[in-house]
Amino acid sequence: MNNADLADTVASASGLSKADAKKIVDGVFAAIADAAAKGEEVSLNGFGKFKVKESAAREGRNPATGATIQIAASKKLGFTPAKAVKDKLNG
């Protein structure tokens, strides 16, 4: 499922036009991304949590040459599903 499919599903479920549903879907994802960029946790009851995880700088190896390289610190967006979602996945 992609953004367009999700917008179509929202449009049919709520009686909105596809254009309005697409704006809503895009707005939700933009709000989650903006909150994550600020370092905030986004918790959606019954769905899960989006949380920023920090990865420290470390040394790695280039697999082609075996040379040691420095891997920069970075931030990643992690997702932890809610119990209801886990139960739905595992039947």
C-alpha positions in Angstrom: 0.0 0.0 0.0 1.3 3.5 -0.9 0.1 7.0 -0.1 -2.4 7.0 -2.9 -3.9 3.7 -1.9 -4.1 4.9 1.7 -5.8 8.2 0.6 -8.3 6.1 -1.5 -9.1 4.0 1.5 -9.6 7.0 3.8 -11.7 8.7 1.1 -14.1 5.8 0.8 -14.3 5.2 4.5 -15.1 8.8 5.4 -17.0 10.0 2.3 -14.4 12.6 1.4 -13.0 13.4 -2.0 -9.8 11.7 -3.0 -8.0 15.0 -3.1 -9.1 16.0 0.4 -8.2 12.5 1.7 -4.7 12.9 0.1 -4.2 16.2 1.8 -5.1 14.7 5.2 -2.8 11.7 4.7 0.0 13.9 3.6 -0.7 16.3 6.6 -0.5 13.4 9.1 2.8 12.1 7.8 4.2 15.7 7.7 3.2 16.2 11.3 4.9 13.0 12.3 8.1 13.9 10.5 8.1 17.5 12.0 7.6 16.1 15.5 10.4 13.6 14.9 12.7 16.3 13.6 12.2 18.1 16.9 13.0 14.9 18.8 9.5 14.4 20.1 7.9 11.0 20.5 4.6 10.5 18.6 2.2 8.2 20.3 -1.0 7.1 18.4 -3.3 5.2 20.7 -4.1 1.7 19.3 -1.5 2.0 16.6 2.0 2.5 18.1 4.8 5.0 18.8 7.3 6.7 16.6 10.4 7.5 18.5 13.8 9.0 17.5 16.7 6.8 18.2 20.3 8.1 18.2 23.2 6.0 16.9 26.6 6.9 18.1 29.6 7.4 15.9 31.6 4.2 15.4 34.3 2.6 13.3 33.4 0.2 10.5 35.1 -1.7 7.7 34.8 -1.2 4.0 33.8 -4.7 2.9 35.5 -4.3 -0.5 38.9 -3.2 0.8 38.9 -4.1 4.5 39.9 -0.5 5.3 38.7 1.0 8.5 36.2 3.9 8.0 34.5 6.2 10.4 30.7 6.0 10.5 29.1 9.3 11.6 26.5 9.5 14.4 23.0 9.6 13.1 19.3 9.7 14.1 16.8 7.1 13.1 13.0 7.0 13.4 11.9 3.8 15.1 8.4 2.4 15.3 7.0 0.3 18.1 3.5 -1.2 17.3 0.8 -1.2 19.9 -0.5 -4.4 21.4 -3.7 -4.2 19.3 -1.6 -4.0 16.1 0.6 -6.9 17.2 -2.5 -9.0 18.0 -4.0 -8.2 14.6 -0.8 -9.3 12.9 -0.5 -12.5 14.8 -4.2 -13.4 14.6 
